[in-house]
């Protein structure tokens, strides 16, 4: 059973309550004062439903499940850290990051950068495969993955960057291959 979703009229009704900081179709953020009052009255023996009704909430709209969850959460917070822990510590920016609208030129540049990154990864894999064939020893897939994962591209500045560790690992492979070639020549 899921928590009910509020419609526009219910949101407006809840928003008008002075004990509400914020409300959306799925959640209610209560004021710190209400949480403190709630805990004081609850510790005095009142039931959560009764406290919500006395503070002007329509229990039928909010739902008992939501009230019980708030009571449980606030009791736990209060027991763990007192009144201070009841304060909402979340930042004001909520939800998904909103990407700014890009022009076609910006979108084209971004896609070109992605293509360049993929080409760079493919080149690296080809060189590793070639090294493996010459070397006769297979490089673990996890090492290949790490090399690709650590290579990065800065899409904002359109500067292609490869992290030193990736090239260092690649250089180690090339060095091992070169040493083995030289050993074969000596033999």
N, C-alpha and C positions, 0 to 999 in steps of 0.2 A: 504494500500500500504506500503510495507516494503522498507527499505533502501537497495540499491543494494550491492551485495557481490563482492569484487574485486577478479580477477583471478591473476595468478602469474605475467604476464606481466604488468598488471595495478599496482600491488604492487611494482614492481621494478621501474616503471616510477614515482610513487608517492614518493617512498623512496629516489630517486635521487634529489628531490627538497630540497634545503637547509632550507626551512621553515618547514620541517617535522621532528619531533623528533622520532616518531615511527609509524609504520603502520602494520596492520594485515588485514586479509580478510574482517573484518567487521568494523574496526575503524581506524581513523587517529588521532594521537596526534601531535598537532602543537607546534612549539617553542614559547617561551614567547615573543621573539622579533617580530615574525609575529603577534601575538595577539595584541601587543602594536601598531605596525604599522597599523593593521587593524582598531583598534579603533580610532587612530589619523585620518586616511583617511576617515573613516566612519563619524566621527564627522565633517569632512571637507566637507561632502556632497556627497561622492562617494557611489555608490551602492555596496553591498556585492559581487555580481557577477563580477563587474569590478575590485574590489580589488584583488579577487582570480586570475583572468586572468593576471593582471599586476604582480603578484608575481609568475607566472609560473605554475599555476595549470590548468589542462584540466577540464573544467567545465562539459563536457560530461561524463568524467570518474567519477568524484566526485559526480556529481548530484546536482541539485538546492536545493533539499530538505535538503541535508546534509549541504550545504552552509547556507541556511536560518536558520537551527537549530543552527549552530555555531554562526551566527550573533546574534540571539536572546539570546543564552546563554551568550555570551561575553558581550553584552549590559547590561544584568541583573547583571552580576558579576561586571562590571565596575561601574555601577550606585550604587551598594550596597557597594563596598569597594575600588573603584579606581583601579589603575594599579596593586597593590599588589595582589588583588583577582584574577587576570587573571592567576597567576602562578599555575601550576599543582601541587596540594598538595598531590596527591596520591603517595603511596610508589611504589618502583620498582617491588616488587613481586606482580604479578597479576595472576588471574586465580585460578584454583583449587589447593588445596594442593596435592602434588604428594607423594603418599605413597611409602616408600622404599620397594624394593622387599624383601620378607621374605623367609626364608628357610622353609622347610616342618616342622622342629621341632618347629620353632617359630610360625608357623600357627597352629600347633597342640596345643601348649601351650595356645595360644590366644583363641582357640575354647574351650579348657578345662575350662579356666577362665570364658568364657561366660556361659557355662553349669552350673558351680558352682554358678554364679549369679542368673540364672533362678531357680535353685534348692533352693537357699536361699529365693528368692521371693515367691516361692510356699510354702515353710515351713512357712514363715511368714503369708501368707494368710490362711493356714490350722489352725494355732494357733489362728488367729483372728476369723475365722469361729467357731472354737471350743469354744472360749471365748464368742462369741455371743450366741451360743446355750445354754451354761450354764447360761449366764447372762440374756438371754431373751430380751436383748436390742440390736438392730442392729447398728453396726458402719457404719457411712455414707460412701458411696463409695468414696467420695472425700477425706475423711481421709485415707482410705485404699490406694488410689492412691498416696497421699502425702507420706505415709510411704514407699511405694515401690520406688517412684521417688527419695526420699532422700537417699535411700540406694545406695551405690556406690561400685564399684570395681576398683582397680587400676590394669589394665591389663599389664602395662609396667613392674611392679615389681612383678607381680603375687601375690601381697598381697591383701587379701580380707579385705575390710574396710566397716564397717557399721557406718554411721554417728550417733553420740550420740543422736540427736533429735529423730531418728527413734526408738531407743531402749527406750528412755525416754517415748515416746508415748506408746510403747508396754508395758512398765512397768506400766504405768498408767492404761491400760486396765486390766492387771493382778492384780494390786492392787484393782481395783474396784470389780473384780470378787471375790477376796479373802475376801474382806469386806462383800460382799453380802452372800457368803457362811457362814461366821461366824455369820452373822445376822440370817440366816435360822436356824443354829444350836441352837442359843440362843432362838429362838421362839419355 
